[in-house]
């Protein structure tokens, strides 16, 4: 069970910001939101490796939950 963002990263060496996300399989979109109290705002420059199963999804970033986001450029992403 997860209560805070730090519960998701046990066993990882470094975390590059927090935040919420919304994955919409029907629309094939992934929206990243804001920051977390544990890790602060995400640095989107670290969004450079994305799982292959998300290829074809459009990624967006919004600083506040519920506001429309700006589409992210995935040109240099490595699909893993």
PDB file with SEQRES, HELIX, SHEET and CRYST1 records, atoms N, CA, C and O in Angstrom:
SEQRES   1 A   80  UNK UNK UNK UNK UNK UNK UNK UNK UNK UNK UNK UNK UNK          
SEQRES   2 A   80  UNK UNK UNK UNK UNK UNK UNK UNK UNK UNK UNK UNK UNK          
SEQRES   3 A   80  UNK UNK UNK UNK UNK UNK UNK UNK UNK UNK UNK UNK UNK          
SEQRES   4 A   80  UNK UNK UNK UNK UNK UNK UNK UNK UNK UNK UNK UNK UNK          
SEQRES   5 A   80  UNK UNK UNK UNK UNK UNK UNK UNK UNK UNK UNK UNK UNK          
SEQRES   6 A   80  UNK UNK UNK UNK UNK UNK UNK UNK UNK UNK UNK UNK UNK          
SEQRES   7 A   80  UNK UNK                                                      
HELIX    1 AA1 UNK A    5  UNK A    8  5                                   4    
HELIX    2 AA2 UNK A   44  UNK A   46  5                                   3    
HELIX    3 AA3 UNK A   52  UNK A   54  5                                   3    
SHEET    1 AA1 4 UNK A  20  UNK A  24  0                                        
SHEET    2 AA1 4 UNK A  29  UNK A  33 -1                                        
SHEET    3 AA1 4 UNK A  58  UNK A  62  1                                        
SHEET    4 AA1 4 UNK A  70  UNK A  71 -1                                        
SHEET    1 AA2 2 UNK A  35  UNK A  36  0                                        
SHEET    2 AA2 2 UNK A  40  UNK A  41 -1                                        
SHEET    1 AA3 2 UNK A  49  UNK A  50  0                                        
SHEET    2 AA3 2 UNK A  78  UNK A  79  1                                        
CRYST1    1.000    1.000    1.000  90.00  90.00  90.00 P 1           1          
ATOM      1  N   UNK A   1       0.844  -1.184   0.000  1.00  0.00           N  
ATOM      2  CA  UNK A   1       0.000   0.000   0.000  1.00  0.00           C  
ATOM      3  C   UNK A   1       0.886   1.243   0.000  1.00  0.00           C  
ATOM      4  O   UNK A   1       1.904   1.284   0.691  1.00  0.00           O  
ATOM      5  N   UNK A   2       0.503   2.239  -0.763  1.00  0.00           N  
ATOM      6  CA  UNK A   2       1.279   3.468  -0.895  1.00  0.00           C  
ATOM      7  C   UNK A   2       0.522   4.620  -0.249  1.00  0.00           C  
ATOM      8  O   UNK A   2      -0.655   4.844  -0.532  1.00  0.00           O  
ATOM      9  N   UNK A   3       1.214   5.344   0.621  1.00  0.00           N  
ATOM     10  CA  UNK A   3       0.624   6.519   1.253  1.00  0.00           C  
ATOM     11  C   UNK A   3       1.269   7.813   0.766  1.00  0.00           C  
ATOM     12  O   UNK A   3       0.594   8.839   0.676  1.00  0.00           O  
ATOM     13  N   UNK A   4       2.557   7.780   0.452  1.00  0.00           N  
ATOM     14  CA  UNK A   4       3.277   8.963   0.013  1.00  0.00           C  
ATOM     15  C   UNK A   4       4.191   8.590  -1.152  1.00  0.00           C  
ATOM     16  O   UNK A   4       4.491   7.416  -1.369  1.00  0.00           O  
ATOM     17  N   UNK A   5       4.635   9.619  -1.906  1.00  0.00           N  
ATOM     18  CA  UNK A   5       5.517   9.347  -3.040  1.00  0.00           C  
ATOM     19  C   UNK A   5       6.760   8.570  -2.628  1.00  0.00           C  
ATOM     20  O   UNK A   5       7.223   7.711  -3.379  1.00  0.00           O  
ATOM     21  N   UNK A   6       7.309   8.854  -1.450  1.00  0.00           N  
ATOM     22  CA  UNK A   6       8.529   8.168  -1.022  1.00  0.00           C  
ATOM     23  C   UNK A   6       8.319   6.666  -0.895  1.00  0.00           C  
ATOM     24  O   UNK A   6       9.289   5.911  -0.958  1.00  0.00           O  
ATOM     25  N   UNK A   7       7.075   6.206  -0.717  1.00  0.00           N  
ATOM     26  CA  UNK A   7       6.796   4.773  -0.640  1.00  0.00           C  
ATOM     27  C   UNK A   7       6.993   4.077  -1.983  1.00  0.00           C  
ATOM     28  O   UNK A   7       7.205   2.865  -2.029  1.00  0.00           O  
ATOM     29  N   UNK A   8       6.924   4.839  -3.080  1.00  0.00           N  
ATOM     30  CA  UNK A   8       7.076   4.263  -4.416  1.00  0.00           C  
ATOM     31  C   UNK A   8       8.532   4.033  -4.809  1.00  0.00           C  
ATOM     32  O   UNK A   8       8.806   3.267  -5.733  1.00  0.00           O  
ATOM     33  N   UNK A   9       9.460   4.679  -4.129  1.00  0.00           N  
ATOM     34  CA  UNK A   9      10.852   4.673  -4.577  1.00  0.00           C  
ATOM     35  C   UNK A   9      11.791   3.861  -3.700  1.00  0.00           C  
ATOM     36  O   UNK A   9      13.009   3.977  -3.836  1.00  0.00           O  
ATOM     37  N   UNK A  10      11.265   3.059  -2.822  1.00  0.00           N  
ATOM     38  CA  UNK A  10      12.123   2.227  -1.984  1.00  0.00           C  
ATOM     39  C   UNK A  10      13.012   1.357  -2.862  1.00  0.00           C  
ATOM     40  O   UNK A  10      12.529   0.652  -3.749  1.00  0.00           O  
ATOM     41  N   UNK A  11      14.314   1.413  -2.607  1.00  0.00           N  
ATOM     42  CA  UNK A  11      15.256   0.630  -3.384  1.00  0.00           C  
ATOM     43  C   UNK A  11      15.882   1.392  -4.547  1.00  0.00           C  
ATOM     44  O   UNK A  11      16.821   0.901  -5.173  1.00  0.00           O  
ATOM     45  N   UNK A  12      15.378   2.573  -4.839  1.00  0.00           N  
ATOM     46  CA  UNK A  12      15.970   3.394  -5.904  1.00  0.00           C  
ATOM     47  C   UNK A  12      16.972   4.356  -5.288  1.00  0.00           C  
ATOM     48  O   UNK A  12      16.809   4.781  -4.144  1.00  0.00           O  
ATOM     49  N   UNK A  13      17.997   4.695  -6.038  1.00  0.00           N  
ATOM     50  CA  UNK A  13      19.061   5.542  -5.527  1.00  0.00           C  
ATOM     51  C   UNK A  13      18.688   7.021  -5.561  1.00  0.00           C  
ATOM     52  O   UNK A  13      18.968   7.742  -4.604  1.00  0.00           O  
ATOM     53  N   UNK A  14      18.058   7.491  -6.649  1.00  0.00           N  
ATOM     54  CA  UNK A  14      17.811   8.912  -6.814  1.00  0.00           C  
ATOM     55  C   UNK A  14      16.415   9.163  -7.372  1.00  0.00           C  
ATOM     56  O   UNK A  14      15.934   8.416  -8.224  1.00  0.00           O  
ATOM     57  N   UNK A  15      15.779  10.202  -6.891  1.00  0.00           N  
ATOM     58  CA  UNK A  15      14.463  10.600  -7.361  1.00  0.00           C  
ATOM     59  C   UNK A  15      14.583  12.002  -7.945  1.00  0.00           C  
ATOM     60  O   UNK A  15      15.218  12.868  -7.344  1.00  0.00           O  
ATOM     61  N   UNK A  16      13.983  12.236  -9.105  1.00  0.00           N  
ATOM     62  CA  UNK A  16      14.083  13.518  -9.788  1.00  0.00           C  
ATOM     63  C   UNK A  16      12.758  14.262  -9.747  1.00  0.00           C  
ATOM     64  O   UNK A  16      12.217  14.607 -10.798  1.00  0.00           O  
ATOM     65  N   UNK A  17      12.233  14.513  -8.579  1.00  0.00           N  
ATOM     66  CA  UNK A  17      10.977  15.240  -8.437  1.00  0.00           C  
ATOM     67  C   UNK A  17       9.796  14.306  -8.299  1.00  0.00           C  
ATOM     68  O   UNK A  17       9.887  13.108  -8.568  1.00  0.00           O  
ATOM     69  N   UNK A  18       8.703  14.872  -7.882  1.00  0.00           N  
ATOM     70  CA  UNK A  18       7.484  14.081  -7.690  1.00  0.00           C  
ATOM     71  C   UNK A  18       6.358  14.624  -8.534  1.00  0.00           C  
ATOM     72  O   UNK A  18       6.597  15.264  -9.558  1.00  0.00           O  
ATOM     73  N   UNK A  19       5.154  14.380  -8.123  1.00  0.00           N  
ATOM     74  CA  UNK A  19       3.990  14.857  -8.853  1.00  0.00           C  
ATOM     75  C   UNK A  19       2.997  13.736  -9.074  1.00  0.00           C  
ATOM     76  O   UNK A  19       3.260  12.582  -8.736  1.00  0.00           O  
ATOM     77  N   UNK A  20       1.868  14.079  -9.636  1.00  0.00           N  
ATOM     78  CA  UNK A  20       0.820  13.115  -9.942  1.00  0.00           C  
ATOM     79  C   UNK A  20       0.784  12.876 -11.434  1.00  0.00           C  
ATOM     80  O   UNK A  20       1.354  13.652 -12.202  1.00  0.00           O  
ATOM     81  N   UNK A  21       0.124  11.820 -11.854  1.00  0.00           N  
ATOM     82  CA  UNK A  21      -0.070  11.597 -13.282  1.00  0.00           C  
ATOM     83  C   UNK A  21      -1.443  11.015 -13.528  1.00  0.00           C  
ATOM     84  O   UNK A  21      -2.059  10.442 -12.630  1.00  0.00           O  
ATOM     85  N   UNK A  22      -1.918  11.168 -14.754  1.00  0.00           N  
ATOM     86  CA  UNK A  22      -3.181  10.591 -15.177  1.00  0.00           C  
ATOM     87  C   UNK A  22      -2.957   9.898 -16.515  1.00  0.00           C  
ATOM     88  O   UNK A  22      -2.645  10.549 -17.513  1.00  0.00           O  
ATOM     89  N   UNK A  23      -3.112   8.595 -16.536  1.00  0.00           N  
ATOM     90  CA  UNK A  23      -2.960   7.811 -17.758  1.00  0.00           C  
ATOM     91  C   UNK A  23      -4.355   7.501 -18.290  1.00  0.00           C  
ATOM     92  O   UNK A  23      -5.168   6.893 -17.594  1.00  0.00           O  
ATOM     93  N   UNK A  24      -4.625   7.914 -19.506  1.00  0.00           N  
ATOM     94  CA  UNK A  24      -5.923   7.686 -20.135  1.00  0.00           C  
ATOM     95  C   UNK A  24      -5.708   6.768 -21.336  1.00  0.00           C  
ATOM     96  O   UNK A  24      -5.288   7.214 -22.404  1.00  0.00           O  
ATOM     97  N   UNK A  25      -6.000   5.482 -21.148  1.00  0.00           N  
ATOM     98  CA  UNK A  25      -5.767   4.501 -22.208  1.00  0.00           C  
ATOM     99  C   UNK A  25      -6.680   4.716 -23.406  1.00  0.00           C  
ATOM    100  O   UNK A  25      -6.269   4.477 -24.542  1.00  0.00           O  
ATOM    101  N   UNK A  26      -7.914   5.163 -23.175  1.00  0.00           N  
ATOM    102  CA  UNK A  26      -8.853   5.381 -24.278  1.00  0.00           C  
ATOM    103  C   UNK A  26      -8.367   6.511 -25.189  1.00  0.00           C  
ATOM    104  O   UNK A  26      -8.447   6.403 -26.413  1.00  0.00           O  
ATOM    105  N   UNK A  27      -7.865   7.592 -24.592  1.00  0.00           N  
ATOM    106  CA  UNK A  27      -7.391   8.738 -25.372  1.00  0.00           C  
ATOM    107  C   UNK A  27      -5.903   8.617 -25.730  1.00  0.00           C  
ATOM    108  O   UNK A  27      -5.371   9.418 -26.498  1.00  0.00           O  
ATOM    109  N   UNK A  28      -5.234   7.586 -25.151  1.00  0.00           N  
ATOM    110  CA  UNK A  28      -3.790   7.385 -25.351  1.00  0.00           C  
ATOM    111  C   UNK A  28      -3.008   8.643 -24.964  1.00  0.00           C  
ATOM    112  O   UNK A  28      -2.182   9.142 -25.728  1.00  0.00           O  
ATOM    113  N   UNK A  29      -3.296   9.145 -23.745  1.00  0.00           N  
ATOM    114  CA  UNK A  29      -2.579  10.292 -23.217  1.00  0.00           C  
ATOM    115  C   UNK A  29      -2.044   9.993 -21.822  1.00  0.00           C  
ATOM    116  O   UNK A  29      -2.604   9.183 -21.084  1.00  0.00           O  
ATOM    117  N   UNK A  30      -0.956  10.661 -21.481  1.00  0.00           N  
ATOM    118  CA  UNK A  30      -0.379  10.612 -20.142  1.00  0.00           C  
ATOM    119  C   UNK A  30      -0.143  12.063 -19.746  1.00  0.00           C  
ATOM    120  O   UNK A  30       0.613  12.776 -20.406  1.00  0.00           O  
ATOM    121  N   UNK A  31      -0.797  12.505 -18.656  1.00  0.00           N  
ATOM    122  CA  UNK A  31      -0.626  13.875 -18.193  1.00  0.00           C  
ATOM    123  C   UNK A  31       0.115  13.847 -16.873  1.00  0.00           C  
ATOM    124  O   UNK A  31      -0.289  13.151 -15.941  1.00  0.00           O  
ATOM    125  N   UNK A  32       1.200  14.604 -16.792  1.00  0.00           N  
ATOM    126  CA  UNK A  32       2.013  14.728 -15.584  1.00  0.00           C  
ATOM    127  C   UNK A  32       1.655  16.058 -14.928  1.00  0.00           C  
ATOM    128  O   UNK A  32       1.541  17.085 -15.597  1.00  0.00           O  
ATOM    129  N   UNK A  33       1.478  16.019 -13.592  1.00  0.00           N  
ATOM    130  CA  UNK A  33       1.026  17.206 -12.864  1.00  0.00           C  
ATOM    131  C   UNK A  33       2.001  17.591 -11.767  1.00  0.00           C  
ATOM    132  O   UNK A  33       2.609  16.732 -11.129  1.00  0.00           O  
ATOM    133  N   UNK A  34       2.144  18.891 -11.556  1.00  0.00           N  
ATOM    134  CA  UNK A  34       2.718  19.545 -10.396  1.00  0.00           C  
ATOM    135  C   UNK A  34       3.887  18.913  -9.693  1.00  0.00           C  
ATOM    136  O   UNK A  34       4.782  18.349 -10.322  1.00  0.00           O  
ATOM    137  N   UNK A  35       3.870  19.011  -8.383  1.00  0.00           N  
ATOM    138  CA  UNK A  35       4.982  18.546  -7.567  1.00  0.00           C  
ATOM    139  C   UNK A  35       4.450  17.759  -6.379  1.00  0.00           C  
ATOM    140  O   UNK A  35       3.248  17.743  -6.110  1.00  0.00           O  
ATOM    141  N   UNK A  36       5.357  17.115  -5.680  1.00  0.00           N  
ATOM    142  CA  UNK A  36       4.963  16.397  -4.469  1.00  0.00           C  
ATOM    143  C   UNK A  36       5.615  17.051  -3.264  1.00  0.00           C  
ATOM    144  O   UNK A  36       6.638  17.724  -3.391  1.00  0.00           O  
ATOM    145  N   UNK A  37       5.023  16.853  -2.099  1.00  0.00           N  
ATOM    146  CA  UNK A  37       5.611  17.365  -0.875  1.00  0.00           C  
ATOM    147  C   UNK A  37       6.917  16.681  -0.538  1.00  0.00           C  
ATOM    148  O   UNK A  37       7.770  17.274   0.123  1.00  0.00           O  
ATOM    149  N   UNK A  38       7.093  15.441  -0.978  1.00  0.00           N  
ATOM    150  CA  UNK A  38       8.312  14.689  -0.671  1.00  0.00           C  
ATOM    151  C   UNK A  38       9.487  15.098  -1.548  1.00  0.00           C  
ATOM    152  O   UNK A  38      10.617  15.176  -1.064  1.00  0.00           O  
ATOM    153  N   UNK A  39       9.240  15.364  -2.838  1.00  0.00           N  
ATOM    154  CA  UNK A  39      10.347  15.525  -3.780  1.00  0.00           C  
ATOM    155  C   UNK A  39      10.314  16.801  -4.594  1.00  0.00           C  
ATOM    156  O   UNK A  39      11.213  17.013  -5.409  1.00  0.00           O  
ATOM    157  N   UNK A  40       9.337  17.652  -4.419  1.00  0.00           N  
ATOM    158  CA  UNK A  40       9.286  18.903  -5.161  1.00  0.00           C  
ATOM    159  C   UNK A  40       8.817  18.710  -6.591  1.00  0.00           C  
ATOM    160  O   UNK A  40       8.291  17.657  -6.952  1.00  0.00           O  
ATOM    161  N   UNK A  41       9.017  19.746  -7.402  1.00  0.00           N  
ATOM    162  CA  UNK A  41       8.567  19.717  -8.798  1.00  0.00           C  
ATOM    163  C   UNK A  41       9.430  18.776  -9.633  1.00  0.00           C  
ATOM    164  O   UNK A  41      10.639  18.689  -9.415  1.00  0.00           O  
ATOM    165  N   UNK A  42       8.821  18.071 -10.585  1.00  0.00           N  
ATOM    166  CA  UNK A  42       9.606  17.190 -11.444  1.00  0.00           C  
ATOM    167  C   UNK A  42      10.445  18.008 -12.419  1.00  0.00           C  
ATOM    168  O   UNK A  42      10.022  19.066 -12.885  1.00  0.00           O  
ATOM    169  N   UNK A  43      11.632  17.505 -12.718  1.00  0.00           N  
ATOM    170  CA  UNK A  43      12.467  18.111 -13.756  1.00  0.00           C  
ATOM    171  C   UNK A  43      12.233  17.293 -15.020  1.00  0.00           C  
ATOM    172  O   UNK A  43      12.703  16.161 -15.133  1.00  0.00           O  
ATOM    173  N   UNK A  44      11.509  17.868 -15.959  1.00  0.00           N  
ATOM    174  CA  UNK A  44      11.085  17.119 -17.131  1.00  0.00           C  
ATOM    175  C   UNK A  44      12.240  16.727 -18.036  1.00  0.00           C  
ATOM    176  O   UNK A  44      12.069  15.893 -18.926  1.00  0.00           O  
ATOM    177  N   UNK A  45      13.411  17.310 -17.826  1.00  0.00           N  
ATOM    178  CA  UNK A  45      14.574  16.897 -18.616  1.00  0.00           C  
ATOM    179  C   UNK A  45      14.943  15.438 -18.315  1.00  0.00           C  
ATOM    180  O   UNK A  45      15.652  14.809 -19.101  1.00  0.00           O  
ATOM    181  N   UNK A  46      14.474  14.901 -17.198  1.00  0.00           N  
ATOM    182  CA  UNK A  46      14.749  13.504 -16.869  1.00  0.00           C  
ATOM    183  C   UNK A  46      13.756  12.543 -17.515  1.00  0.00           C  
ATOM    184  O   UNK A  46      13.872  11.326 -17.368  1.00  0.00           O  
ATOM    185  N   UNK A  47      12.786  13.094 -18.226  1.00  0.00           N  
ATOM    186  CA  UNK A  47      11.822  12.258 -18.940  1.00  0.00           C  
ATOM    187  C   UNK A  47      12.439  11.885 -20.289  1.00  0.00           C  
ATOM    188  O   UNK A  47      11.990  12.334 -21.344  1.00  0.00           O  
ATOM    189  N   UNK A  48      13.465  11.064 -20.224  1.00  0.00           N  
ATOM    190  CA  UNK A  48      14.178  10.710 -21.447  1.00  0.00           C  
ATOM    191  C   UNK A  48      14.132   9.218 -21.753  1.00  0.00           C  
ATOM    192  O   UNK A  48      14.624   8.786 -22.795  1.00  0.00           O  
ATOM    193  N   UNK A  49      13.556   8.438 -20.868  1.00  0.00           N  
ATOM    194  CA  UNK A  49      13.390   6.999 -21.103  1.00  0.00           C  
ATOM    195  C   UNK A  49      11.961   6.639 -20.726  1.00  0.00           C  
ATOM    196  O   UNK A  49      11.541   6.813 -19.582  1.00  0.00           O  
ATOM    197  N   UNK A  50      11.218   6.132 -21.710  1.00  0.00           N  
ATOM    198  CA  UNK A  50       9.809   5.811 -21.498  1.00  0.00           C  
ATOM    199  C   UNK A  50       9.577   4.363 -21.928  1.00  0.00           C  
ATOM    200  O   UNK A  50      10.093   3.947 -22.966  1.00  0.00           O  
ATOM    201  N   UNK A  51       8.820   3.592 -21.161  1.00  0.00           N  
ATOM    202  CA  UNK A  51       8.550   2.201 -21.536  1.00  0.00           C  
ATOM    203  C   UNK A  51       7.901   2.090 -22.922  1.00  0.00           C  
ATOM    204  O   UNK A  51       7.031   2.883 -23.282  1.00  0.00           O  
ATOM    205  N   UNK A  52       8.333   1.119 -23.665  1.00  0.00           N  
ATOM    206  CA  UNK A  52       7.863   0.880 -25.032  1.00  0.00           C  
ATOM    207  C   UNK A  52       6.339   0.767 -25.104  1.00  0.00           C  
ATOM    208  O   UNK A  52       5.744   1.167 -26.105  1.00  0.00           O  
ATOM    209  N   UNK A  53       5.699   0.232 -24.064  1.00  0.00           N  
ATOM    210  CA  UNK A  53       4.237   0.051 -24.111  1.00  0.00           C  
ATOM    211  C   UNK A  53       3.483   1.385 -24.130  1.00  0.00           C  
ATOM    212  O   UNK A  53       2.275   1.408 -24.367  1.00  0.00           O  
ATOM    213  N   UNK A  54       4.182   2.490 -23.883  1.00  0.00           N  
ATOM    214  CA  UNK A  54       3.544   3.810 -23.942  1.00  0.00           C  
ATOM    215  C   UNK A  54       3.832   4.529 -25.260  1.00  0.00           C  
ATOM    216  O   UNK A  54       3.423   5.676 -25.437  1.00  0.00           O  
ATOM    217  N   UNK A  55       4.516   3.880 -26.166  1.00  0.00           N  
ATOM    218  CA  UNK A  55       4.755   4.481 -27.477  1.00  0.00           C  
ATOM    219  C   UNK A  55       3.400   4.691 -28.148  1.00  0.00           C  
ATOM    220  O   UNK A  55       2.547   3.803 -28.122  1.00  0.00           O  
ATOM    221  N   UNK A  56       3.207   5.840 -28.735  1.00  0.00           N  
ATOM    222  CA  UNK A  56       1.924   6.174 -29.339  1.00  0.00           C  
ATOM    223  C   UNK A  56       1.058   7.045 -28.439  1.00  0.00           C  
ATOM    224  O   UNK A  56       0.082   7.639 -28.897  1.00  0.00           O  
ATOM    225  N   UNK A  57       1.414   7.122 -27.157  1.00  0.00           N  
ATOM    226  CA  UNK A  57       0.712   8.016 -26.233  1.00  0.00           C  
ATOM    227  C   UNK A  57       1.249   9.432 -26.431  1.00  0.00           C  
ATOM    228  O   UNK A  57       2.406   9.619 -26.807  1.00  0.00           O  
ATOM    229  N   UNK A  58       0.404  10.419 -26.176  1.00  0.00           N  
ATOM    230  CA  UNK A  58       0.829  11.814 -26.153  1.00  0.00           C  
ATOM    231  C   UNK A  58       1.018  12.198 -24.683  1.00  0.00           C  
ATOM    232  O   UNK A  58       0.169  11.896 -23.844  1.00  0.00           O  
ATOM    233  N   UNK A  59       2.118  12.855 -24.378  1.00  0.00           N  
ATOM    234  CA  UNK A  59       2.449  13.254 -23.013  1.00  0.00           C  
ATOM    235  C   UNK A  59       2.234  14.752 -22.840  1.00  0.00           C  
ATOM    236  O   UNK A  59       2.594  15.551 -23.704  1.00  0.00           O  
ATOM    237  N   UNK A  60       1.633  15.121 -21.695  1.00  0.00           N  
ATOM    238  CA  UNK A  60       1.352  16.509 -21.372  1.00  0.00           C  
ATOM    239  C   UNK A  60       1.873  16.818 -19.977  1.00  0.00           C  
ATOM    240  O   UNK A  60       2.024  15.923 -19.145  1.00  0.00           O  
ATOM    241  N   UNK A  61       2.148  18.096 -19.732  1.00  0.00           N  
ATOM    242  CA  UNK A  61       2.530  18.542 -18.388  1.00  0.00           C  
ATOM    243  C   UNK A  61       1.675  19.732 -17.988  1.00  0.00           C  
ATOM    244  O   UNK A  61       1.502  20.676 -18.759  1.00  0.00           O  
ATOM    245  N   UNK A  62       1.138  19.674 -16.765  1.00  0.00           N  
ATOM    246  CA  UNK A  62       0.373  20.774 -16.185  1.00  0.00           C  
ATOM    247  C   UNK A  62       0.869  20.997 -14.755  1.00  0.00           C  
ATOM    248  O   UNK A  62       1.013  20.031 -14.006  1.00  0.00           O  
ATOM    249  N   UNK A  63       1.134  22.246 -14.358  1.00  0.00           N  
ATOM    250  CA  UNK A  63       1.622  22.485 -13.003  1.00  0.00           C  
ATOM    251  C   UNK A  63       0.569  22.230 -11.923  1.00  0.00           C  
ATOM    252  O   UNK A  63       0.911  22.030 -10.757  1.00  0.00           O  
ATOM    253  N   UNK A  64      -0.720  22.236 -12.309  1.00  0.00           N  
ATOM    254  CA  UNK A  64      -1.799  22.077 -11.322  1.00  0.00           C  
ATOM    255  C   UNK A  64      -2.784  21.026 -11.801  1.00  0.00           C  
ATOM    256  O   UNK A  64      -3.186  21.024 -12.964  1.00  0.00           O  
ATOM    257  N   UNK A  65      -3.176  20.125 -10.891  1.00  0.00           N  
ATOM    258  CA  UNK A  65      -4.145  19.072 -11.202  1.00  0.00           C  
ATOM    259  C   UNK A  65      -5.427  19.689 -11.741  1.00  0.00           C  
ATOM    260  O   UNK A  65      -5.946  20.653 -11.178  1.00  0.00           O  
ATOM    261  N   UNK A  66      -5.933  19.129 -12.832  1.00  0.00           N  
ATOM    262  CA  UNK A  66      -7.203  19.563 -13.376  1.00  0.00           C  
ATOM    263  C   UNK A  66      -7.100  20.629 -14.466  1.00  0.00           C  
ATOM    264  O   UNK A  66      -8.059  20.841 -15.208  1.00  0.00           O  
ATOM    265  N   UNK A  67      -5.959  21.298 -14.573  1.00  0.00           N  
ATOM    266  CA  UNK A  67      -5.783  22.269 -15.652  1.00  0.00           C  
ATOM    267  C   UNK A  67      -5.251  21.563 -16.891  1.00  0.00           C  
ATOM    268  O   UNK A  67      -4.490  20.603 -16.769  1.00  0.00           O  
ATOM    269  N   UNK A  68      -5.635  22.017 -18.083  1.00  0.00           N  
ATOM    270  CA  UNK A  68      -5.092  21.393 -19.289  1.00  0.00           C  
ATOM    271  C   UNK A  68      -3.584  21.584 -19.345  1.00  0.00           C  
ATOM    272  O   UNK A  68      -3.060  22.610 -18.910  1.00  0.00           O  
ATOM    273  N   UNK A  69      -2.902  20.600 -19.877  1.00  0.00           N  
ATOM    274  CA  UNK A  69      -1.448  20.663 -19.934  1.00  0.00           C  
ATOM    275  C   UNK A  69      -0.921  21.023 -21.306  1.00  0.00           C  
ATOM    276  O   UNK A  69      -1.662  21.042 -22.289  1.00  0.00           O  
ATOM    277  N   UNK A  70       0.362  21.307 -21.358  1.00  0.00           N  
ATOM    278  CA  UNK A  70       1.066  21.543 -22.612  1.00  0.00           C  
ATOM    279  C   UNK A  70       1.694  20.234 -23.069  1.00  0.00           C  
ATOM    280  O   UNK A  70       2.245  19.487 -22.260  1.00  0.00           O  
ATOM    281  N   UNK A  71       1.610  19.960 -24.362  1.00  0.00           N  
ATOM    282  CA  UNK A  71       2.169  18.710 -24.879  1.00  0.00           C  
ATOM    283  C   UNK A  71       3.691  18.754 -24.818  1.00  0.00           C  
ATOM    284  O   UNK A  71       4.313  19.765 -25.142  1.00  0.00           O  
ATOM    285  N   UNK A  72       4.276  17.640 -24.397  1.00  0.00           N  
ATOM    286  CA  UNK A  72       5.725  17.525 -24.286  1.00  0.00           C  
ATOM    287  C   UNK A  72       6.324  16.994 -25.582  1.00  0.00           C  
ATOM    288  O   UNK A  72       5.715  16.167 -26.261  1.00  0.00           O  
ATOM    289  N   UNK A  73       7.500  17.465 -25.917  1.00  0.00           N  
ATOM    290  CA  UNK A  73       8.230  17.024 -27.088  1.00  0.00           C  
ATOM    291  C   UNK A  73       8.979  15.737 -26.751  1.00  0.00           C  
ATOM    292  O   UNK A  73       9.862  15.742 -25.893  1.00  0.00           O  
ATOM    293  N   UNK A  74       8.639  14.646 -27.412  1.00  0.00           N  
ATOM    294  CA  UNK A  74       9.271  13.352 -27.136  1.00  0.00           C  
ATOM    295  C   UNK A  74      10.286  12.956 -28.203  1.00  0.00           C  
ATOM    296  O   UNK A  74      10.626  11.780 -28.335  1.00  0.00           O  
ATOM    297  N   UNK A  75      10.767  13.931 -28.959  1.00  0.00           N  
ATOM    298  CA  UNK A  75      11.671  13.671 -30.067  1.00  0.00           C  
ATOM    299  C   UNK A  75      12.912  12.897 -29.646  1.00  0.00           C  
ATOM    300  O   UNK A  75      13.337  11.976 -30.344  1.00  0.00           O  
ATOM    301  N   UNK A  76      13.499  13.268 -28.501  1.00  0.00           N  
ATOM    302  CA  UNK A  76      14.757  12.661 -28.065  1.00  0.00           C  
ATOM    303  C   UNK A  76      14.583  11.549 -27.044  1.00  0.00           C  
ATOM    304  O   UNK A  76      15.554  11.148 -26.402  1.00  0.00           O  
ATOM    305  N   UNK A  77      13.383  11.050 -26.884  1.00  0.00           N  
ATOM    306  CA  UNK A  77      13.110  10.004 -25.889  1.00  0.00           C  
ATOM    307  C   UNK A  77      13.670   8.665 -26.364  1.00  0.00           C  
ATOM    308  O   UNK A  77      13.611   8.324 -27.545  1.00  0.00           O  
ATOM    309  N   UNK A  78      14.214   7.921 -25.407  1.00  0.00           N  
ATOM    310  CA  UNK A  78      14.630   6.536 -25.661  1.00  0.00           C  
ATOM    311  C   UNK A  78      13.496   5.630 -25.200  1.00  0.00           C  
ATOM    312  O   UNK A  78      13.092   5.687 -24.039  1.00  0.00           O  
ATOM    313  N   UNK A  79      12.985   4.801 -26.090  1.00  0.00           N  
ATOM    314  CA  UNK A  79      11.902   3.871 -25.749  1.00  0.00           C  
ATOM    315  C   UNK A  79      12.537   2.572 -25.292  1.00  0.00           C  
ATOM    316  O   UNK A  79      13.298   1.946 -26.031  1.00  0.00           O  
ATOM    317  N   UNK A  80      12.218   2.169 -24.061  1.00  0.00           N  
ATOM    318  CA  UNK A  80      12.862   0.984 -23.479  1.00  0.00           C  
ATOM    319  C   UNK A  80      11.861  -0.143 -23.246  1.00  0.00           C  
ATOM    320  O   UNK A  80      12.235  -1.211 -22.762  1.00  0.00           O  
TER     321      UNK A  80                                                      
END                                                                             
